[in-house]
Amino acid sequence: MAFRSLSHHSRILSRLLPTVSVPAVARVTAAAPTTTTFAIRTSNPLRTMASTAAEVAMPPNEPAATIQETTSPANAVGRTPEEAAAAENTVKWCISSLPEKVLARRVPIPPNGVDYRGKIVLAPMVRSGELPARLLALKYGADLVWGPETVDHSLIGTTRRTNPRTSCIEWTRPPSQAHNKAGYDENVIFRLDPTREKGKLVFQIGTSDPDRALAAARLVAGDVAGIDVNAGCPKPFSTSGGMGAALLQTPDKLVAILENLTRHIIPEFGIGVSVKIRLLETPEKTEALVRRLVGTGITGLTIHCRTTPMRPRERAIRGQLRMIGYICREAGVACVVNGDVADRRDGYKLMEEFRVDGAMIATAAEKNPNVFLKEGEEKTTWEQYARELVRFAMEVENKMSNTKFTLSQIVPGREPVYKTMCAQGKSYEELVKVMGFEEMVEMARRTDEVLRLGEWAPKKEGKGKKGQQQQMKGKNEKKRKSEDEVDGAKEVKKEKVVVVAEPVAQQDGPALAQAA
């Protein structure tokens, strides 16, 4: 957009902002012969996209300018949804139409990538971050969604294909015999929707090796909007392989992974690379790590405001957040806050208070997608978004076990249907009937046929009445055999004791006393 003079912005704001009932003022005043101050008085969180005070060179016909932003406490309350939306749109337009150099310093966003600034996003969550949950979050207004951590080993060697029934892109591989109880021909390692997730999906990779990370990232980079490295997961399945939070203790390796990805992924695919970390033991260690990471060429950094040993029930620590945000802003890297973010409004509040660029919601979004709604949008009941989740799951042929798990996070435990769902929902047809989603029965039957569930499930040997009797008979025989072996061992032990005791019994008193 061509630059318009600051006085032009002042005139526009003077016409637009008075329509808001709260005092919101924009003014242009001469701060010095060669300096102009442009001030916005508003409670709108989008102002975090601009720096606290950024002095830049203006076009030839304009003096140098300083952006300053102030907040009036009166603006925080007493607004109707319409007034809030008007203020938000006005300030967003004003900031976005200023010259690029007036905004906070930032690393270039690749042509096919996304900027995390001003975004409220879905966190990467194992099991809860599969495609149906991501589609649900996007429907309710999530700006971006992270996929669950996918380990590089599991992705390397997969085959990329487009599912002809769902149009989803899937990375599959033959299943191992131990994990193929249902008799599937292939195992889907990762699945995405190229239409509904276009430009909004960030793929998170679990890795502990620069070369493996690059090999895995190249497999998906052409279909996603960004690659994120997991350096914050504290779970043993991740840390035991040197991945996740274990990378915080090996910063040289983490830096090498990020540098290798940014060196190749950005120019080859035109998308950004980011990293998600946790707090270290001290602010000094955190600061040193963050400064190294923002120098690797990444476009974004997410900070989970907990240390590695901390569990989700422990309250997030905000003490280091402002410092981390400052380091990222200084380097031009977008900083996203994670940990106890309740909803969109809370995310904006944190962005404003701690001068960070975006907010990531995890646990709250797992239970209720309403957290992504914008101010003034109507919330729905758990029955409604549970119905939507099940529909999304069937549309993309999601695994039944994952659908049940995700649904169990949504349905309140006190509801009578909760226990019934967990006990009886073995197929999609059973599930929709238990949940009362009768309009989905035919769709559920078609999905069950594809996934070999319900009446289409492979018949397992020994599951009939006769088979069960034989199985029970075999178990009883095995139990009796085990008991006989134990009894036999006891008798042998007894005999040995007697053999040893006989010669001792023949000894005289002093000898017995000495032996004792």
N, C-alpha and C positions, 0 to 999 in steps of 0.2 A: 504494500500500500504506500502511495506517495505521502511524504511527510506534510502535515498541515501545521500551521503555526500554533504556538501555545495559546495565543490569544483566541484562536479559532476554537480550541478545545474548551477554553474558559467560557465562551459564549454558548457552546453546545451544552455544557454542564449546567450553566445557569438556567437554561430552558428546561432541561430534563430533571435535574435533581429536585427542584421545588415541588415536583409532583409527588415526592415522597414525604410522608408526614413528619419524619424526623429531620433534625437539622443536619443536612449534608451539604458541605460547601466546597467548591473548587475555586481557587483563586490563582492569579498570576501576578506576582509582584517583583519588582526589581530589587534583588538582594545586593547587587553590586553593578557597576557599569557594564561588566561583561558576564554577569550571572543572572539567571532567571530561576525563580523557585516555583515549582508546580506542585501544589498541595491538594490532596484529596482527603476529605474528612468523612470517614465512613466506617461501619463495622464489618464491611464485607470481607470475607477471608481471601477472596481472589487477589487482594492487594499483595499477598505474599509472593506473587509472581514478580513483583518489583523489589529491588533492593531497598534497604532502609534509607540509604542516601547514596545515589550513584551519580557521580559527576562525569559528564561525557562531553565530547566535542559535538556541536550541533552543525547543521548544514551551513553553508557560507553566509546566508542571509539571516541566520539566527545566532543569538548569543549562546554561550555555554549554559547548560541547565543542570539544576539539581532537583531530583525527585525527592520529596519528603511526604510522608504519610502519617496522619494522625488519626486517632480514634476517639470518638466522643462516647462516654458511657451511656448517654441517653439513647444512642443508636441501637444498643443491644436489646432493648425491650420495647414493647408497645407497637410492634409492626404487624400488619396483616400479611398473609402470604403474598398478596399482590404487590404490596409495598416492598417486601423483601426481594421479590423477583425483579422489580423495577430497579432497585438499587444495585442488585447483582449484575444485571445486564448493562446498566449504565457504566459502572466502574470497569467491568470486563471490556467493554467497547473502548473506553477511554485509554486503558492501559495497552490493549492490543494494537491500537492505532498510533501509538507513539513510536518513534524510531527504535529500531532493534537495539541500538547501543544504549538506550536509556534503561532498558530492562536489565535484570541481573545478568552478570556474566554467565555464559553457559557454553559447554562444549557443543559442537555441531551435532544435530540429530540426523542420522543417516536417512536417505530418501524413503526407505521402506520401513523405517523404525517409528517409534512413538516416544513422545516426551512425557515423562511421568509428572510433570508440574501441573498442579491444580487438579489432580486426579484422586478419586476415592476408588480403591481397587480391592479385589478379592485375593486373599493370601493363598500361597501354595500350601495345601493340606493333603497328606496321604489319606486315601480313601474318600475324604470329603471333597476333594478337588477334581473328581473325574468329570467328564463332559456334561452329564445331566445337571450337576450342581453349578457348573460354570454357566451353562445356558440360563439357568434359573436366576443367577446373580445378574447376568446381562439384561435379562428381561426386566428386572427391578431397578436397573439404573447403574450398575457397576460400570465405571469408565474403562477399566481394564481387568483382566482375569489372569491369574497365574495358574499353570497346571501343577499337579503334584510332582514332587521330586521324582525324576526318572534316572536311575543309575546308568552310567555310561556303558558298563558291561552288558546290561540287559538290552540296550538299544543297538549296540554294534552287532551286526549280523542279521538284523531284521530286514524284512521286505516291505517296501512302501507300496500300498495299493489303495485304490478308491473303491469303497464298498458300493456295488451297483444298486443295492436296495435302499441305502440311507444317504448316499453321496458323501459320506464322511471319509476322510483320509485316515488310514490305519497303518500302523507299523506292527507287523506280525512275525512270529517265528513258531516253529513246531514246538508243542508243549513237551515238557519232560514227562516221563512215564509216571513219576511220583505225584505230579500235580495234574493228572489228566483223568480224574475219576469219572468225569462226565462224558469222556470219549470224544472230546473236541479234536478237530483236525489241526487247529492252530491256536495260538495264544496271542491276544491283542496286547501289545506292550504299551502303546499310546494311541489315542484317538482324538481327532479334532473335527470341528465343523468348519469347512473352508468358507462358508457363506456367513453364518451367524457370528463366527469368531474372527472374521477377517479384520486385521488391523487392531485387534484387541487382546490377543493371546500372547502371553510371555511364557516360554518354555523354560522350566527350571531343571537343571541338570545336577546330578550328584556325581562328583568325581574327585579323584585325588592325584590325577596325572595330567599334565598339560597336553600330551599327544592324544591320549584317550578322550579327553574333553573335546578336543578339536574334531576328532573323527566322529564322535557321537553328535556334536552340534551340527556338523555339515549335513547330517542325514535329515534334520528337521528345519534347518534355518530358512529354507526357501518357502516354508508354509506358515511361519509364525512372525510375530512383530518384534520379538526380542528374545535373547538368550540370557538367562539368569543363573548364576552359580550359587548353589546352596552352601553357605559357610556358617550356618546357624543351627541346623537341626541337632538336638542333643540326644536323639534316640540311638541306642546301641547298634541297630542295623546300619546306621549311617556312619557313626563315629568309629566303629570297629574296623572299618575299611579305610580309615584315614580321611573320610569325607565329612561333610556337615561341619559341626562345631569343632571337630578335631583340626580343621584347617586354621582355626584361630591360633592354635599353638604352633603352627608351621607357616608363618607368614611368607617366607621365601617361596614356598611351594604355591601358596594361594596367589601371590603376585605373578608367579610364572604362568599359572593357569590363565589368569585374566589377560596378561600380556599376549599370550599365544592366541587367545580367542579374539581379542581386539585387533591384532595384527592381521588376521585372516578373515574372520567372519564379517567384519564391517565392510571391507572393500569387496569381498566376494558376493555378499548377499544384501548389502545395504541396510542392515538392521543393527541396533545397538546391543551392547553387552552390559549387564549389570551384575551386582552381587548383593546377597542378603547375609547380614552378619548379626552377632549379638554383642552385648557389652563385655569388655574384659574386666579383669579383677580391679583395676584402678583406672581413673580418668586418664592418667598419663599414658598407660598402655593402650587404651582405646584411641586416644588422640594420635599416637605414633602409628598405629595400624591404619586408621582412616586416612591419614596423610599419605601413606604409601599406596593405598588402594585407589584413591582419586587420581593418582598420577599414572595409572596403567592404561588410560584411554577409555575407561568405562563411561557410560552416559547416565547411570543411576546407581544409587546405593540405598538399600533398605536397612534400617537399624531396628532390630527387635530389642526393645528396652528391658531386657532381662539378661542376666548372666547365664552361662551354660548350665550350672547346677539348678537354677530356678525352675520351678514348675508353673504351669499356667494359672494355678490357684493363687500364686503369690503375686502381689501387686507390682505392676510395671514400674521401673525406675526412670524418672524423667530428668534427673539431675545433670546428665551428660548430653541431653538432647540438643540444647542450644549450641553447645560447643561443636557437636558433630555437624549440625546444620550450617554453622558458620564456615567450617572447613570445606564442606561440600560446595557452598555458595562461592567461596573464594576460588575454588578450582573450576567452577562452572558445571558441577555435577549435581543432578537432581537428587534431593534427599527425601526419602519416604519413611514415615514413622510407622512402627508396628508394635502391638502390645497393648491390650486393654482399650482398643479403639471401639467405642460402642456403636456408632452409626455415622452417617454422613455429617451431621451437624457437629458431632464430637470431633470428627476428623478435621473439619474446617477450623474448629476452635484451637486444636493443637497446632495446626499449620500457622495460625495467626499468632499464637502465644510464643511458640518456639522458633518461628521463622524457618520452618521446613516447607518442602514443596508439595508433598502429597501424603496420603494416609492409607494404610493397609488394614483391612478388617479380616479377622480370622474366626475365632470362636463365636462371636455374635452373629456372623453371617452364616455359619454352619447351622444355626438354629432358626434363623429368621431372615429371609432376604429383604424384608421391609427396611432393613438398616441402610440400604442403598438409595431409598427414595429421596427425592429432593423435597425441600420445604414446600408444604402445601399439597403434596400428592397424597392420595388416599391410601391408607394401609389396608391390607387384606388379612383374612383369618388364616390360621394354620391349615385348616381343611382345604382352602383354595390353593395355597402354594404347595401343599402335599400332592394335590391332584395334578398340578402343573409339573411337578418333579417326575411323577410316575409317567406322565405322557412323554416328557422329554426322554426318559430312560428307554421307553419302548421305541420311540422314533429312531434312536441311535443304536438299538440292540445292546444296551448296557448289561453287564453281568448282573444276574439276579441278586447275588450276595451283596454286591456293592449298593444296589438300589435299596435293599432292605436296611443296610447300615445307614445310608444317608437319610432314609425316611425315619429311622429310629432317632435321629438327632432332631428331627422336625416335630414329630408327634409328641406331645407332652406325655410324660410317663404316667401321669394320673388318669389319662383317658382310658376307658375300658378297651378300646380298640388296640391299644399299644401291645398288651400281652398277647392278644389274639393274633395280631399281625406277626409278631416275633415267632409264635409257635406254629402257625398254620400256613403262612405265606411261603410255600415251597416253589410256586410258579407264579407267573404274572397273572394268570387267570384267577388263581386262588387269592392273590394279593388284592386285585381290584375288587373282588367280591367282598373280601373281609373289610376293605376300606369303604365300601359302599359306592364305588365308582362304576356303576352298572353300565354306563354309556361306553366304557372302554373294554368290555368283555371280548368283543370280536377282535379288536386290535391286540388284546392280550393273548388270545389264542394264536394269532399269526406269529406273534413274537416268540411264544413258547415253542412253536413248531421249528422256527429258525434256530433257537438256542437249545433245542432238545430238552424242554422242560415239561413237567406235567405228564400227560399221556404220551408225549413223544420222547420222554426220557428213556435212555437205554436200560433194558431190563438187567438188573444185577443178579448174578447167580446166588441161589440160596436165600432169596428174599420171599419166596412163596411160603405157604403154610408148611408144606413138607420140608422145604429147605430150612425153614426156621427150626423145625424139630431136629433135623440132622445137625444143624449148627449147634443147638443146645446140647445134643447128645455128645458131640465132639468136645464141647467145653467141659462137660461133666467128667468125661473120660480123662481129659487132660488134667483136671483138678484132682481126681482120684490118684492118677499116676504121680502127680507132684506130692500129694500127701503120703503115698507109699514110700517115695524116695526119702522124704523127711523122716518118717518113722524108722526106716531102715538105717539111716545115718545115726539116729539116736541109739538104736540097739548096738550098732558097731562101737559107738563111743562108750557105751556102758560096759561092753565086754573088755575093752581096752583098759578101763579103770580097774576092773576086777583083776585082770592079769597083772597089772602093776601093783595092786594092793596086796596080793597073796604073799609075795616074798617079804614084804614089809611087816605083815602080820606075824611072821615067824620070828622076827627079831625080838631080843629081850628088851627090858624097860629102858636101860641107859641108851641103847642104840636108837630106840624110838624117840627118846627125848632129844638126842642129838639130831635125828632127822627132822624133828619139828623145828 
